[in-house]
């Protein structure tokens, strides 16, 4: 978005920033170093709206101080427009401020990281425990928390993460793809050059960066620019739905890998279908002649309704749990008048019932809770707390009877959770909880900030997307040779 206020609400310059702002950019009110925003009118530093919102309060008390800069991503935000500025590179002062901020950031990094343990701990952003950890945060590039939460969740799913870290560099690069290394800050008016790219390669580099010990939060600008090109739906800096992004991301990764293995004349199964792929059986029964139509559909996740009786939690004393949502999903229901089924036996549309069964379970079960309700007039969010287990989610009650005996294991343990904070799909904030297979503990990923948490913190969150990992009876082998980019799972 081209913001008209960057010309009038930016007054401080680089010299002022060097003289008055400390290297740590702490909030003027609460002294927090999380999500620091610098007012470009007066230079005051305050914490962002997802900490204690002192930056917002500063604007509300000084309405002319509408433009600020995120000290992590260096993105410029306007409170009047309520949007990130897309024309910020046209303002000379902002360019100077960015250069100054980068110099301060580089100055903070010790020449010998091993000799400066305190600086290393700050970079790793582990706040609840002094024990060092290899986990790294992701910078917010401007409402990209939806992408950060998805990437952190996927990077902590062992089979998925190990596959990409073992994948040869630029394995899908073709002669049509650009290999130039472009640096810089991106806006919608200044996208990264190049028209062809590999999302697989960018995800590979991002996952490797998230396991780089001792590094500062990673900036996924190259990955985000690639997403803009291959999935135009996500161009811009407006808030997006994390579940929608997850589906587009997995579909694109699957397509790129499948195209590659097709050229090699090997299996079309990829890491995406090998880890997240399952099978649903859809049974439609005509209520007139009892003819049954059976269809099987591949799935990468399950989208679950929160039963209506739990949606107004203030009036309902019972607690909703994930098993209630799963039971509702496989419950037989009669189709509405607008969805009448054309019966091949009756040769006309008839009243009918529909029922889902899970025919085969994936290695990683992704459960999406339908929290957003859409009507022609408005969008609302279902804020009901849905209870879920950390370990031992039994999926056998929802399996097709003929499949239940074939499944070696139907027990799942929680691997990651994505949470939406706020009241609307086009606003709010996304964070993720994940159990790191590297560190063996639960962590909260809030953009650049990573903190160790206890299990009760995970259980108390209002989950939006849950990733459950199947208990394995045998080891999983992952192939990343030049001839095949698939996952081979033995149970």
C-alpha positions as CSV (number, residue, x, y, z in Angstrom):
1,X,0.0,0.0,0.0
2,X,1.3,3.5,-0.9
3,X,1.0,5.4,2.3
4,X,0.6,9.2,2.0
5,X,1.8,9.8,5.6
6,X,5.4,8.7,5.2
7,X,6.1,12.1,3.7
8,X,4.7,14.0,6.7
9,X,5.1,11.8,9.8
10,X,8.8,11.0,9.4
11,X,11.0,13.6,11.1
12,X,14.0,11.8,12.8
13,X,17.1,11.1,10.9
14,X,20.0,8.7,11.2
15,X,22.1,11.1,13.3
16,X,19.3,11.5,15.8
17,X,19.0,7.7,16.0
18,X,22.7,7.2,16.7
19,X,22.7,9.9,19.4
20,X,19.5,8.9,21.3
21,X,18.5,5.3,20.8
22,X,20.4,2.5,22.6
23,X,21.5,-0.7,20.8
24,X,18.9,-2.8,22.5
25,X,15.8,-0.7,21.7
26,X,13.8,-1.3,24.9
27,X,10.3,-0.1,25.4
28,X,10.2,3.3,27.1
29,X,7.4,2.3,29.4
30,X,7.9,-1.4,30.4
31,X,11.5,-1.9,29.3
32,X,10.6,-5.0,27.2
33,X,12.9,-5.8,24.3
34,X,10.1,-7.8,22.5
35,X,8.6,-6.5,19.3
36,X,10.1,-3.0,19.6
37,X,8.6,-0.2,17.4
38,X,10.4,3.1,16.8
39,X,8.3,6.2,16.2
40,X,9.6,7.9,13.2
41,X,8.3,11.3,14.3
42,X,10.0,11.5,17.8
43,X,12.3,8.4,18.0
44,X,10.5,7.0,21.0
45,X,10.7,3.2,21.3
46,X,7.7,1.1,22.6
47,X,6.6,-2.5,22.5
48,X,4.2,-3.6,19.9
49,X,0.5,-4.5,20.0
50,X,1.1,-8.2,20.7
51,X,3.2,-7.5,23.8
52,X,1.8,-4.6,26.0
53,X,0.8,-2.4,23.0
54,X,2.6,0.7,24.4
55,X,3.5,1.7,20.8
56,X,-0.3,1.9,20.0
57,X,-0.9,3.9,23.1
58,X,1.9,6.3,22.1
59,X,0.1,6.9,18.8
60,X,-3.3,7.3,20.4
61,X,-1.8,10.0,22.7
62,X,0.0,11.7,19.8
63,X,-2.1,11.3,16.6
64,X,0.5,13.0,14.4
65,X,3.0,10.2,15.3
66,X,1.4,7.7,13.0
67,X,4.4,6.1,11.3
68,X,6.8,3.7,13.0
69,X,9.4,1.1,12.2
70,X,9.7,-2.5,13.4
71,X,13.3,-2.8,14.7
72,X,13.4,-6.5,13.7
73,X,12.1,-6.5,10.1
74,X,12.7,-2.8,9.5
75,X,9.2,-2.7,8.0
76,X,7.3,0.7,8.2
77,X,3.8,0.7,9.5
78,X,1.2,3.5,9.5
79,X,-1.5,3.5,12.2
80,X,-3.8,5.8,10.3
81,X,-3.8,3.5,7.3
82,X,-3.6,0.5,9.6
83,X,-1.3,-1.1,7.0
84,X,2.4,-1.5,6.2
85,X,3.7,1.1,3.8
86,X,4.6,-0.1,0.3
87,X,6.3,3.1,-0.8
88,X,8.7,3.5,2.1
89,X,11.8,3.1,-0.1
90,X,10.9,6.4,-1.9
91,X,11.6,8.3,1.3
92,X,15.3,9.2,1.8
93,X,15.1,9.5,5.6
94,X,13.7,6.0,5.9
95,X,16.5,4.6,3.8
96,X,19.0,6.3,6.1
97,X,17.3,5.0,9.2
98,X,17.3,1.4,7.9
99,X,21.0,1.7,7.1
100,X,21.7,2.9,10.7
101,X,19.6,0.1,12.2
102,X,21.5,-2.5,10.3
103,X,24.8,-1.0,11.4
104,X,23.6,-1.1,15.0
105,X,22.5,-4.7,14.6
106,X,25.9,-5.8,13.1
107,X,27.7,-3.9,15.8
108,X,25.9,-5.9,18.5
109,X,27.2,-9.2,17.1
110,X,30.5,-10.2,18.8
111,X,33.6,-10.8,16.6
112,X,34.2,-14.0,18.5
113,X,30.8,-15.5,19.4
114,X,32.3,-18.3,21.5
115,X,33.9,-15.7,23.9
116,X,30.7,-13.8,24.4
117,X,28.1,-16.2,25.8
118,X,25.7,-13.4,27.0
119,X,25.3,-12.1,23.5
120,X,24.8,-15.6,22.2
121,X,22.0,-16.2,24.7
122,X,20.3,-12.9,23.6
123,X,20.5,-13.9,20.0
124,X,18.9,-17.3,20.7
125,X,16.0,-15.6,22.5
126,X,15.5,-18.3,25.1
127,X,14.0,-16.4,28.0
128,X,12.5,-18.9,30.4
129,X,15.7,-21.0,30.8
130,X,19.4,-20.0,30.7
131,X,20.3,-23.3,28.9
132,X,21.4,-22.6,25.3
133,X,19.3,-23.9,22.5
134,X,19.7,-24.2,18.8
135,X,16.2,-22.9,17.9
136,X,15.9,-19.7,15.9
137,X,13.1,-17.3,15.4
138,X,11.7,-15.8,12.2
139,X,11.6,-12.0,11.5
140,X,8.1,-10.6,10.8
141,X,8.3,-8.9,7.3
142,X,5.0,-7.2,7.8
143,X,2.0,-9.3,8.8
144,X,3.9,-12.5,7.9
145,X,3.2,-14.1,11.3
146,X,0.9,-16.6,9.5
147,X,3.8,-17.8,7.4
148,X,6.2,-17.9,10.4
149,X,3.9,-20.0,12.5
150,X,3.5,-22.6,9.7
151,X,7.3,-22.7,8.9
152,X,8.2,-23.2,12.6
153,X,5.6,-26.0,12.9
154,X,6.8,-27.8,9.8
155,X,10.5,-27.4,10.8
156,X,9.8,-29.2,14.1
157,X,8.2,-32.2,12.4
158,X,11.2,-34.6,12.3
159,X,10.6,-36.5,9.0
160,X,9.7,-33.3,7.1
161,X,12.6,-31.3,8.5
162,X,15.3,-34.0,8.1
163,X,14.2,-34.6,4.5
164,X,14.7,-30.9,3.5
165,X,18.0,-30.6,5.5
166,X,19.4,-33.6,3.6
167,X,18.1,-32.4,0.2
168,X,20.9,-31.4,-2.2
169,X,21.2,-27.6,-2.7
170,X,19.2,-26.2,-5.6
171,X,18.1,-29.8,-6.5
172,X,15.2,-28.5,-8.6
173,X,17.0,-25.6,-10.3
174,X,16.5,-25.5,-14.1
175,X,18.1,-23.4,-16.8
176,X,15.0,-21.2,-16.7
177,X,15.4,-20.4,-13.1
178,X,17.4,-17.4,-11.8
179,X,20.2,-18.1,-9.5
180,X,21.2,-14.5,-8.8
181,X,21.4,-13.6,-5.1
182,X,19.5,-10.4,-4.6
183,X,19.4,-8.7,-1.3
184,X,17.3,-5.9,0.0
185,X,14.0,-5.0,1.6
186,X,10.8,-5.9,-0.2
187,X,7.6,-4.1,-0.8
188,X,4.8,-4.7,-3.2
189,X,6.2,-1.9,-5.4
190,X,9.6,-3.4,-5.3
191,X,9.4,-7.2,-5.6
192,X,12.5,-9.4,-5.9
193,X,13.5,-9.7,-9.6
194,X,13.1,-12.9,-11.5
195,X,10.1,-14.9,-12.7
196,X,11.1,-18.5,-12.1
197,X,12.0,-20.0,-8.8
198,X,11.9,-23.1,-6.7
199,X,9.8,-23.0,-3.5
200,X,11.4,-26.4,-2.5
201,X,14.9,-24.7,-2.5
202,X,13.7,-21.7,-0.5
203,X,12.0,-24.0,2.1
204,X,15.2,-26.1,2.3
205,X,17.3,-23.0,3.0
206,X,14.9,-21.7,5.6
207,X,14.7,-25.0,7.5
208,X,18.5,-25.2,7.6
209,X,18.7,-21.6,8.8
210,X,16.3,-22.4,11.6
211,X,18.8,-25.0,12.9
212,X,21.8,-22.7,12.7
213,X,23.2,-22.6,16.3
214,X,23.9,-19.2,17.7
215,X,22.5,-17.1,14.8
216,X,20.1,-14.2,15.1
217,X,16.4,-14.5,14.0
218,X,16.3,-15.6,10.4
219,X,14.7,-13.2,7.8
220,X,12.6,-15.3,5.4
221,X,12.4,-12.5,2.8
222,X,13.7,-14.7,-0.1
223,X,11.1,-17.4,0.7
224,X,8.3,-14.8,1.0
225,X,9.3,-13.2,-2.3
226,X,9.2,-16.7,-3.9
227,X,5.7,-17.3,-2.4
228,X,4.6,-14.0,-4.1
229,X,5.7,-15.3,-7.5
230,X,4.5,-18.9,-7.3
231,X,1.3,-18.2,-5.3
232,X,0.0,-14.8,-6.3
233,X,-2.8,-15.2,-3.8
234,X,-0.4,-14.2,-1.0
235,X,1.1,-11.1,-2.6
236,X,1.2,-8.0,-0.3
237,X,1.5,-7.5,3.4
238,X,-2.1,-8.0,4.5
239,X,-2.9,-10.7,7.1
240,X,-3.5,-14.1,5.7
241,X,-5.1,-17.3,7.0
242,X,-2.4,-19.7,8.3
243,X,-4.4,-22.8,7.2
244,X,-4.9,-21.5,3.7
245,X,-1.2,-20.8,3.5
246,X,-0.3,-24.3,4.8
247,X,-2.4,-25.9,2.1
248,X,-1.0,-23.8,-0.7
249,X,2.5,-24.4,0.5
250,X,2.2,-28.2,0.8
251,X,0.4,-28.4,-2.6
252,X,3.2,-26.3,-4.3
253,X,5.9,-28.4,-2.7
254,X,4.2,-31.6,-3.7
255,X,3.8,-30.4,-7.3
256,X,7.5,-29.3,-7.6
257,X,8.8,-32.6,-6.2
258,X,6.3,-34.7,-8.2
259,X,7.4,-33.0,-11.4
260,X,11.0,-33.8,-10.6
261,X,10.4,-37.5,-9.8
262,X,8.1,-37.8,-12.9
263,X,11.1,-36.7,-15.0
264,X,13.2,-39.4,-13.3
265,X,10.4,-42.0,-13.9
266,X,10.2,-43.0,-10.3
267,X,7.4,-43.0,-7.7
268,X,5.1,-39.9,-7.8
269,X,4.8,-40.0,-4.0
270,X,6.6,-37.1,-2.4
271,X,7.6,-36.1,1.2
272,X,4.3,-34.2,1.4
273,X,2.1,-37.1,0.5
274,X,4.3,-39.5,2.4
275,X,4.1,-37.5,5.6
276,X,0.7,-35.8,5.5
277,X,-1.2,-38.0,3.0
278,X,-4.2,-40.0,4.1
279,X,-7.4,-41.3,2.6
280,X,-11.1,-40.6,3.3
281,X,-14.0,-42.7,2.3
282,X,-17.2,-40.8,1.5
283,X,-20.4,-42.8,1.6
284,X,-23.6,-41.3,0.2
285,X,-26.8,-43.4,0.6
286,X,-30.1,-42.7,-1.3
287,X,-33.0,-42.6,1.2
288,X,-35.4,-43.8,-1.5
289,X,-33.8,-46.9,-2.8
290,X,-30.9,-47.3,-0.4
291,X,-28.3,-47.4,-3.2
292,X,-24.9,-46.5,-1.8
293,X,-22.2,-44.5,-3.6
294,X,-18.7,-44.9,-2.3
295,X,-15.9,-42.5,-3.2
296,X,-12.3,-42.4,-1.9
297,X,-10.4,-39.1,-1.7
298,X,-6.8,-38.3,-0.7
299,X,-6.4,-35.8,2.0
300,X,-3.5,-33.7,3.5
301,X,-5.5,-32.6,6.6
302,X,-8.9,-32.8,8.2
303,X,-11.0,-29.6,8.7
304,X,-13.2,-30.1,11.7
305,X,-16.3,-28.2,12.8
306,X,-16.6,-27.2,16.4
307,X,-20.1,-28.7,17.4
308,X,-22.7,-26.0,17.7
309,X,-23.5,-26.9,21.3
310,X,-20.0,-25.9,22.4
311,X,-19.8,-22.7,20.4
312,X,-21.2,-20.5,23.1
313,X,-19.0,-21.6,25.9
314,X,-20.3,-18.9,28.4
315,X,-23.7,-20.6,28.5
316,X,-22.4,-24.2,28.3
317,X,-20.7,-25.8,31.3
318,X,-19.5,-28.9,29.4
319,X,-16.0,-28.7,27.8
320,X,-15.4,-29.4,24.1
321,X,-12.5,-31.7,23.3
322,X,-10.9,-32.7,20.0
323,X,-12.7,-36.1,20.1
324,X,-16.1,-34.2,20.0
325,X,-15.0,-32.6,16.8
326,X,-13.7,-35.8,15.3
327,X,-17.0,-37.6,16.2
328,X,-19.0,-34.9,14.6
329,X,-16.9,-35.2,11.4
330,X,-17.6,-38.9,11.0
331,X,-21.3,-38.7,12.1
332,X,-23.9,-39.5,9.5
333,X,-25.9,-36.5,8.3
334,X,-28.7,-35.9,5.9
335,X,-27.9,-33.6,3.0
336,X,-29.7,-30.3,2.7
337,X,-32.3,-29.6,0.1
338,X,-29.7,-27.6,-1.9
339,X,-27.4,-30.6,-1.9
340,X,-29.8,-33.3,-3.2
341,X,-27.9,-36.4,-4.5
342,X,-28.5,-37.6,-8.1
343,X,-29.1,-41.3,-7.7
344,X,-28.1,-43.4,-10.6
345,X,-30.6,-46.0,-9.7
346,X,-33.6,-43.7,-9.4
347,X,-32.4,-41.5,-12.3
348,X,-33.2,-38.3,-10.4
349,X,-32.2,-36.2,-7.4
350,X,-33.2,-37.8,-4.1
351,X,-32.8,-37.1,-0.4
352,X,-29.7,-38.8,0.9
353,X,-27.3,-39.2,3.8
354,X,-23.6,-38.7,3.8
355,X,-21.0,-40.2,6.1
356,X,-17.2,-40.0,6.2
357,X,-14.7,-42.6,7.3
358,X,-11.0,-42.4,7.5
359,X,-9.7,-45.2,5.3
360,X,-6.0,-44.7,5.9
361,X,-4.2,-42.6,8.5
362,X,-1.2,-40.3,7.6
363,X,2.1,-40.3,9.4
364,X,1.4,-36.7,10.5
365,X,-2.3,-36.0,11.2
366,X,-3.1,-32.3,10.6
367,X,-6.3,-31.2,12.3
368,X,-7.7,-27.8,11.3
369,X,-10.5,-26.4,13.6
370,X,-13.0,-24.3,11.7
371,X,-12.9,-21.2,13.9
372,X,-13.9,-18.7,11.3
373,X,-17.6,-18.4,10.3
374,X,-18.4,-16.6,7.1
375,X,-21.7,-15.1,6.1
376,X,-22.7,-12.7,3.3
377,X,-22.7,-9.8,5.8
378,X,-19.8,-10.5,8.2
379,X,-17.1,-12.8,9.5
380,X,-16.9,-14.0,13.0
381,X,-14.6,-16.2,15.1
382,X,-15.6,-19.1,17.3
383,X,-13.4,-18.6,20.4
384,X,-14.3,-21.9,22.1
385,X,-11.4,-23.6,23.9
386,X,-11.1,-27.1,22.5
387,X,-9.2,-29.5,24.8
388,X,-6.7,-31.8,23.2
389,X,-4.2,-34.4,24.5
390,X,-0.4,-34.0,24.4
391,X,0.0,-37.8,23.9
392,X,-2.1,-40.8,23.1
393,X,-4.8,-39.5,20.7
394,X,-6.5,-42.7,19.5
395,X,-7.9,-42.4,16.0
396,X,-9.2,-46.0,15.8
397,X,-12.9,-45.0,16.5
398,X,-12.9,-42.9,13.3
399,X,-11.3,-45.5,11.1
400,X,-13.2,-47.6,8.5
401,X,-13.7,-51.0,10.2
402,X,-11.9,-52.9,7.4
403,X,-8.9,-50.5,7.8
404,X,-8.6,-50.5,11.6
405,X,-7.1,-54.0,11.7
406,X,-4.6,-53.1,8.9
407,X,-3.3,-50.0,10.8
408,X,-0.1,-50.9,12.7
409,X,-0.7,-47.9,15.0
410,X,-3.6,-45.5,15.4
411,X,-2.0,-43.6,18.4
412,X,-0.7,-40.1,17.9
413,X,1.4,-37.6,19.9
414,X,1.2,-33.9,19.5
415,X,4.1,-32.3,17.6
416,X,3.0,-28.7,17.0
417,X,0.1,-26.3,17.4
418,X,-0.7,-23.1,15.6
419,X,-2.8,-20.5,17.5
420,X,-4.7,-17.5,16.2
421,X,-4.9,-14.5,18.6
422,X,-7.5,-12.0,17.9
423,X,-11.1,-11.8,16.7
424,X,-11.0,-11.9,12.9
425,X,-9.4,-13.9,10.0
426,X,-8.0,-10.7,8.4
427,X,-6.5,-9.4,11.6
428,X,-4.9,-10.7,14.8
429,X,-1.7,-12.6,15.2
430,X,-0.4,-16.1,14.7
431,X,2.1,-18.0,17.0
432,X,3.1,-21.6,17.2
433,X,4.0,-24.1,19.9
434,X,6.2,-27.1,18.9
435,X,8.0,-29.9,20.6
436,X,11.5,-29.8,19.3
437,X,12.9,-33.1,18.3
438,X,16.3,-31.4,18.6
439,X,16.0,-30.0,22.1
440,X,13.3,-32.4,23.4
441,X,11.2,-29.6,25.0
442,X,8.2,-27.5,24.1
443,X,8.8,-24.0,22.8
444,X,6.6,-21.0,21.9
445,X,7.5,-19.4,18.5
446,X,6.3,-15.8,18.3
447,X,8.0,-14.4,15.2
448,X,11.6,-13.5,16.3
449,X,11.1,-14.6,19.9
450,X,11.5,-18.2,20.9
451,X,10.8,-19.2,24.5
452,X,10.8,-22.5,26.4
453,X,7.4,-23.3,27.9
454,X,5.8,-26.0,30.0
455,X,3.1,-28.5,28.7
456,X,0.4,-26.7,30.6
457,X,1.0,-23.6,28.6
458,X,0.4,-25.6,25.4
459,X,-2.7,-27.3,26.7
460,X,-4.3,-24.0,27.7
461,X,-4.0,-22.4,24.2
462,X,-6.9,-22.1,21.9
463,X,-5.6,-24.3,19.0
464,X,-6.3,-23.5,15.4
465,X,-4.2,-26.1,13.7
466,X,-2.9,-29.3,15.4
467,X,-0.1,-31.5,14.1
468,X,-0.2,-35.0,15.5
469,X,2.7,-37.5,14.8
470,X,1.9,-41.2,14.6
471,X,3.8,-43.4,17.0
472,X,6.2,-45.5,14.9
473,X,6.8,-49.2,15.5
474,X,9.8,-49.1,13.2
475,X,12.3,-46.5,12.1
476,X,11.4,-44.1,9.3
477,X,13.9,-44.0,6.4
478,X,14.1,-40.9,4.3
479,X,15.6,-41.0,0.8
480,X,17.1,-37.9,-0.7
481,X,19.1,-39.3,-3.6
482,X,19.3,-37.6,-7.0
483,X,16.9,-40.1,-8.4
484,X,14.2,-40.0,-5.8
485,X,12.8,-37.3,-3.5
486,X,10.2,-39.3,-1.5
487,X,9.7,-40.6,2.0
488,X,9.7,-44.3,2.6
489,X,7.8,-45.2,5.8
490,X,7.8,-48.7,7.3
491,X,5.4,-49.3,10.1
